[in-house]
């Protein structure tokens, strides 16, 4: 599968489920959104770019404080659904644009903030995307990246990536804390703050949200039931298949 094939797959799968991501309780709230809200409230009035906006929850949060928010996504259906939610809330400082995180259609140093939430694990290449994020940020601009983080232990990492891929073939990789810090440094960022929290996922909603086919749902349950004790404990696996993942929020400055 080529990179373009992967991008088309991601766009198609998420486009078909766009409304589910707008209404998803998991995506609509969380300590990471609260942290983003507080950061932007402390420095209001800037221009914000949201990479891989999905259901638009980070962009909608940013719009409370920003002069303008540009929400970028591969999926036109996602952009339409998020745009409809912005209109419902009466927010007129959001602009929605289709595009790839690896080739941002914006001039250099044209944003004060770059944000991204629950999108980077779908990016085929993290480093070029972060380089583009740095390019469009003004010197001293801020970035906030929020995503599920991979555990350092190889056993736990392998099982997490396997579950994610079986549920969603568009999954590329949950990066580790070290991978994130290394990639941000290489792109020209210094990390200012790292916050972590656990995300509780109800199994039935988790697979329904992306439209996982029933044979793969059965495969996910079989894989969960075969998980070794260390994996089951790390994921806090419950009898109905529900579990927890670790989320990392990194705030960085463009140097």
Helices and strands as residue ranges (DSSP letters): H 3-16, H 18-23, H 25-28, H 31-42, E 47-51, H 57-62, E 68-73, H 76-88, E 94-98, E 111-117, G 120-122, H 126-136, E 137-148, H 154-167, H 177-187, E 189-201, H 203-210, H 214-225, H 229-235, E 243-254
